[in-house]
Amino acid sequence: MELINPLVEKYAEQFTTPDDAFLQEIHHHTLTSHPHAHMLSSSVQGKLLSFLSTILRPTYVLEIGTFTGYSALCLAAGLLPDGELHTLELREEDAATAKKNFSTSKYAKQIHLHIGNALDIIPTFKFEWDLVFIDADKTGYTDYYELVVPKLKKGGWIIADNVLFHGQVLEDPIKGKNALSIQAFNEHVANDIRTEQVMLTVRDGLLLIKKKD
């Protein structure tokens, strides 16, 4: 199901400040060379992530699902000078690409890439997160959420991607394990008294979640 008219998306891109040359190159290279390029954040979404990061000015950022590193670099835009961004990737080939992209960026010393299963890695962190971005396997969203909420700073944010899952959450009945998992996640967050949230219809849906003070 096509939720957003491609012409609208193109129009939004036209009136969104473009990425710098470095990010544009990473975005273009991923789109033209990666077999799963559809997993890449759009440039409008990337700019939104950068905006939110610069508003929050986080010290500690967690990203679950690195892919080729584009979204991590967008999220790093608002990091404080002593801030750190920790990003997790399961696939070694994508991690290698992201590592290369990070190493030549201005955030090379602030971005830390971890390769492996997020469910195993997240509990090892001792940080109190200011901002978390979830964009990994959809069946794991609720588990990731439950792992990070206790370690999320009061007033801290979680951003979850693909919460409309190609419109499949609107079907009746909902079919497919990914769509069912996303629907369950959306309901889980909506019923969580620890947080409040707003869903944005940007691209495939972004859920902005804030831990209550």
C-alpha positions as CSV (number, residue, x, y, z in Angstrom):
1,M,0.0,0.0,0.0
2,E,1.3,3.4,-1.0
3,L,0.7,5.7,1.9
4,I,2.4,8.9,0.7
5,N,2.1,10.1,-2.9
6,P,5.6,10.0,-4.4
7,L,5.0,13.5,-5.8
8,V,4.4,14.8,-2.2
9,E,7.6,13.1,-1.1
10,K,9.5,14.7,-4.0
11,Y,7.9,18.1,-3.2
12,A,8.9,17.8,0.5
13,E,12.5,16.9,-0.5
14,Q,12.6,20.0,-2.8
15,F,11.8,22.3,0.1
16,T,14.0,20.6,2.7
17,T,17.5,21.8,3.2
18,P,19.8,19.3,1.5
19,D,22.4,17.2,3.2
20,D,26.0,18.2,3.1
21,A,28.1,16.7,0.3
22,F,29.4,13.9,2.6
23,L,26.0,12.7,3.6
24,Q,24.7,13.1,0.1
25,E,27.5,10.8,-1.2
26,I,26.7,8.1,1.5
27,H,23.0,8.3,0.6
28,H,23.5,8.1,-3.1
29,H,26.0,5.3,-2.9
30,T,23.7,3.2,-0.7
31,L,20.7,3.8,-3.0
32,T,22.6,2.9,-6.1
33,S,24.7,-0.1,-4.9
34,H,23.0,-1.8,-1.9
35,P,20.6,-4.6,-2.7
36,H,18.4,-3.5,0.2
37,A,18.5,0.2,-0.4
38,H,14.8,0.5,0.5
39,M,15.9,0.2,4.1
40,L,17.7,3.6,3.9
41,S,16.2,6.6,5.6
42,S,15.0,9.2,3.1
43,S,16.9,12.5,3.0
44,V,13.8,14.3,4.5
45,Q,13.7,11.8,7.3
46,G,17.5,12.2,7.8
47,K,17.1,15.9,8.1
48,L,14.3,15.4,10.6
49,L,16.6,13.2,12.7
50,S,19.3,15.8,12.6
51,F,16.8,18.5,13.6
52,L,15.6,16.5,16.6
53,S,19.1,15.8,17.7
54,T,20.2,19.4,17.5
55,I,17.1,20.3,19.6
56,L,17.8,17.7,22.2
57,R,21.6,18.2,22.4
58,P,22.1,14.7,23.6
59,T,25.2,13.3,25.5
60,Y,24.4,9.7,24.9
61,V,22.6,8.4,21.8
62,L,21.8,4.7,21.0
63,E,20.9,3.5,17.5
64,I,19.6,0.0,17.0
65,G,20.2,-0.8,13.3
66,T,23.2,0.9,11.7
67,F,22.8,-0.2,8.1
68,T,25.4,1.9,6.1
69,G,25.7,4.6,8.7
70,Y,23.6,7.4,7.2
71,S,21.0,7.7,10.0
72,A,23.8,7.6,12.7
73,L,25.6,10.5,11.1
74,C,22.3,12.4,11.0
75,L,21.7,11.7,14.7
76,A,25.2,12.7,15.6
77,A,24.5,16.3,14.4
78,G,23.4,17.4,17.9
79,L,25.9,15.6,20.0
80,L,27.5,17.6,22.7
81,P,31.3,17.9,22.4
82,D,31.8,15.1,24.9
83,G,28.9,13.1,23.6
84,E,28.9,9.6,22.3
85,L,26.7,7.7,19.8
86,H,26.6,3.9,20.1
87,T,25.2,2.1,17.1
88,L,24.4,-1.6,16.7
89,E,24.5,-3.7,13.6
90,L,24.0,-7.4,13.2
91,R,25.2,-7.8,9.6
92,E,29.0,-7.7,9.3
93,E,29.1,-6.4,5.7
94,D,26.9,-3.4,6.5
95,A,28.9,-2.8,9.6
96,A,32.1,-2.7,7.5
97,T,30.5,-0.1,5.2
98,A,29.3,2.0,8.1
99,K,32.7,1.8,9.9
100,K,34.3,3.2,6.8
101,N,31.8,6.0,6.5
102,F,32.2,6.9,10.2
103,S,36.0,6.9,10.0
104,T,36.1,9.7,7.4
105,S,33.4,11.8,9.1
106,K,33.8,14.6,11.6
107,Y,32.2,12.4,14.2
108,A,34.8,9.6,13.9
109,K,35.8,9.9,17.6
110,Q,32.2,10.1,18.9
111,I,30.5,7.2,17.0
112,H,31.1,3.7,18.4
113,L,30.0,0.8,16.3
114,H,29.0,-2.5,17.9
115,I,28.6,-5.7,15.8
116,G,26.2,-8.4,17.1
117,N,22.8,-9.1,18.5
118,A,21.3,-6.0,20.0
119,L,19.5,-8.0,22.7
120,D,22.9,-9.2,24.0
121,I,24.7,-5.8,23.6
122,I,22.2,-3.3,25.0
123,P,22.3,-4.7,28.6
124,T,26.1,-4.2,28.7
125,F,25.8,-0.4,28.4
126,K,25.9,1.6,31.6
127,F,24.7,4.9,30.0
128,E,21.6,6.9,30.6
129,W,20.3,7.5,27.1
130,D,19.1,10.9,26.0
131,L,18.0,9.7,22.5
132,V,17.4,6.2,21.1
133,F,16.6,5.4,17.4
134,I,15.1,1.9,16.7
135,D,15.3,0.8,13.1
136,A,16.1,-2.9,13.1
137,D,14.2,-6.2,12.8
138,K,10.5,-5.4,13.4
139,T,9.9,-8.5,15.5
140,G,12.3,-7.2,18.0
141,Y,10.9,-3.7,18.5
142,T,9.0,-4.4,21.8
143,D,12.0,-6.2,23.3
144,Y,14.3,-3.4,22.4
145,Y,11.9,-0.9,23.8
146,E,11.7,-2.7,27.1
147,L,15.4,-2.9,27.3
148,V,16.0,0.9,26.7
149,V,13.1,2.5,28.6
150,P,14.6,1.8,32.1
151,K,17.9,3.3,30.9
152,L,16.2,6.3,29.2
153,K,16.8,9.7,30.9
154,K,13.6,11.3,32.2
155,G,12.4,13.5,29.3
156,G,14.6,11.4,26.9
157,W,13.3,10.3,23.5
158,I,12.9,7.1,21.6
159,I,12.3,7.4,17.8
160,A,10.9,4.2,16.2
161,D,11.0,3.9,12.4
162,N,8.6,2.0,10.1
163,V,5.6,2.1,12.5
164,L,3.2,2.1,9.6
165,F,5.0,-0.8,7.9
166,H,4.1,-0.1,4.3
167,G,0.5,0.5,5.3
168,Q,0.1,-3.2,6.3
169,V,-1.0,-2.1,9.8
170,L,-4.1,-0.7,8.3
171,E,-5.2,-4.0,6.8
172,D,-8.0,-6.0,8.4
173,P,-7.0,-8.5,9.3
174,I,-3.3,-7.6,9.6
175,K,-1.1,-10.3,8.0
176,G,2.6,-11.1,8.1
177,K,4.8,-11.4,11.1
178,N,6.5,-7.9,10.7
179,A,3.2,-6.0,10.4
180,L,1.8,-8.0,13.3
181,S,4.9,-7.2,15.4
182,I,4.7,-3.5,14.6
183,Q,1.0,-3.4,15.4
184,A,1.8,-5.1,18.8
185,F,4.6,-2.6,19.4
186,N,2.4,0.4,18.6
187,E,-0.2,-0.9,21.0
188,H,2.4,-1.7,23.7
189,V,3.8,1.9,23.6
190,A,0.3,3.4,23.6
191,N,-0.5,1.5,26.8
192,D,2.7,2.3,28.6
193,I,2.1,4.8,31.4
194,R,5.9,5.6,31.6
195,T,5.9,7.4,28.2
196,E,3.9,9.6,25.9
197,Q,4.1,9.5,22.1
198,V,3.1,11.1,18.8
199,M,3.1,9.2,15.5
200,L,4.3,11.1,12.4
201,T,3.3,10.1,8.9
202,V,6.8,10.7,7.5
203,R,7.7,8.2,4.9
204,D,6.9,4.8,6.5
205,G,5.9,6.3,9.9
206,L,7.9,7.5,12.8
207,L,6.8,7.1,16.4
208,L,8.3,9.8,18.7
209,I,8.2,8.6,22.3
210,K,9.2,10.7,25.4
211,K,9.8,9.3,28.8
212,K,7.7,11.2,31.3
213,D,9.5,13.4,33.8
